[in-house]
Amino acid sequence: MIQFYDSLRGEKVPFTKQAGEKVGMYVCGPTVYDFAHLGHGRSAVAFDLIRRFLEFSGYEVTFTFNTTDIDDKMIDRAAKEGISVDDLAERIIPEYKADYAALGVKAPTHNPRATEYVPQMIRIIQKLEEKGCTYVLEDGVYFDITTFADYGKLSHQKLEELNAGARMEERKDKRNHQDFVLWKFKKEGEPFWESPWGDGRPGWHIECSAMSSTLLGDHFDIHGGGLDLKFPHHECELAQSEAASGTPLADIWMHNGYITVNQEKMSKSLNNFFTLKEIFKEHHPRVVRFFLLSTHYRSPIEYSTEMLEQARNTLKGLDEFYLSHLDGSRELEGEVDSELMRAFSEKLQNDFDVAGALAVLFEWMNQAKTNTQGTLERVNLVLQIFPVDFVVSEEAKVLLEERETVRAAKDWSRSDALRDQLAGLGYDVDDKKEGSTVKPRI
C-alpha cells in the first residue's frame, strides 16, 4: 500500500484507493511572467514521478497542472515590455512546456489557464458572499478568515501567530490582517472582467479553487505544489474552497522542498536563481532530472555544479548498463525480474523514496543475469532516466567507421578530430579492444 506524507495531518498516511480506481491530482503550476527556473523544474519532476508511479501501480490519474496567466507580476512585466498580458503569456507558456518536456515531464491531462475560468471564480465568490464570508473595501472583495474556523490548519499555525507571508494584501482597514482579496477592482491600464461587484480581475488564490473544482470536482484526492505555496496560497485556497463547498478540498496535501544555494533558498529576491535554459546549456536535461530525483521530494536540494557533475557521472554508468543490455525489442511486456520490481516498488510506496529505489536498482545491476531489458524498461516508466530514444544516425556510423580506419593507421590527429565531430552530433565515443562504440553525450 502506498504511504503519502500528508502536509495537513503532518504524518504519513495510507492511500486507501485501490489499483484501477480513478485518482484526481491537482498541482499548482507557474506564474508565466518569466522563464522557468530550477525551482519550477524541481516541483514538476517531483510530481511527475508521483503521477508516473501511481499510473505504474494501476491507478487512472487525472493530472491537472495549472498556469497563472493573470496577476500583479504578469501585469508589471507586460507593462515593462510594452506588450499585453496575453501576449506575454503566449510567449512564455510554450517555453515552459518545452523545458518540462526536456526534463521528461509527462504532459498533464489538463493544463488550464486562469483567464479561462473567470466565470467560475465569480460563482465561487458569490457562494462565499451568500454565506457571509466576504466584505467589500475600496480596492476589492475580501475573504474574512474568521468565517472559516479552521483557517491555519494546513500550515499548522494559530490565527494569532500566522506570518503574513508572500502576496498577502496589506490594508489597515481589513477586518483581519490575514484576510485576502478575492476580486480586485479595475485599475487604469490593467486587464479586467465584468462582475457583480464591478469591473476587475481575480485574486491569486481564487484562481486555483475555480480550476480545480471545475476539472476535478469540489473534492479530489491529491493537491500538490512547492513548499513556498503552503502559506498563504494553499491555506487561503483551502479556506475559500471548503467554505464555499462545505466539503474537504483534498484528501492529501503534498509539498516538495526548496532548492538551496549555499544553504539559502533559491529565489529571485536573493538573485541566486538559475533558469532551466541556463542550466541546460551546461548540463543535459536528463542529468538535471536525475539530479532532482536523487533527493527525496520533501527535502531541500543543495544546487551546485559539483552535484550536477556527480549526477552526470552516475547517469553515464546507468546509460552504459542500459545500452549494453538492449536486445532490440524494448518490449514493456517482456520478462521482468519480479523480485527487483517488488523491492523497487516497495521503496517508492514509502512516500516515494527514490534514493531507496535507486539503491535497489544499483544492487540489482551488479547481479543481473536475465530479464534485464524488460526490467529496465519497466523501471523507466517511473523514473524516465534511461536513453530509450537513443539511436545511432547514419552520419555517426560513417564517422565511426572512418575513425576505426584512421586509428588502425595510427592517425591520432584525425582520430581526435572525428571524436570531436561525433561529440558535436551528441555522441561520446567509447574505445574498447573489440572496437569503438558511441553513447549519448550527456
Secondary structure, 3 states (H helix, E strand, C coil): CCEEEECCCCEEEECCCCCCCEEEEEECCCECCCCCEHHHHHHHHHHHHHHHHHHHCCCEEEEEECEECCCHHHHHHHHHHCCCHHHHHHHHHHHHHHHHHHCCCCCCCECCEHHHHHHHHHHHHHHHHHCCCEEEECCEEEECHHHCCCCCCCCCCCHHHCCCCCCCCCCCCCCCCCCEEEEEECCCCCCCECCCCCCEEECHHHHHHHHHHHHHCCCEEEEEEEHHHHHHHHHHHHHHHHHHHCCCCEEEEEEECCEEECCEECCCCCCCCCEHHHHHHHCCHHHHHHHHHCCCCCCCEECCHHHHHHHHHHHHHHHHHHHHCCCCCCCCCCCCCHHHHHHHHHHHHECCCHHHHHHHHHHHHCCCCCCHHHHHHHHHHHHCCCCCCCCCCHHHHHHHHHHHHHHHCCCHHHHHHHHHHHHHCCEEEEEECCEEEEEECC
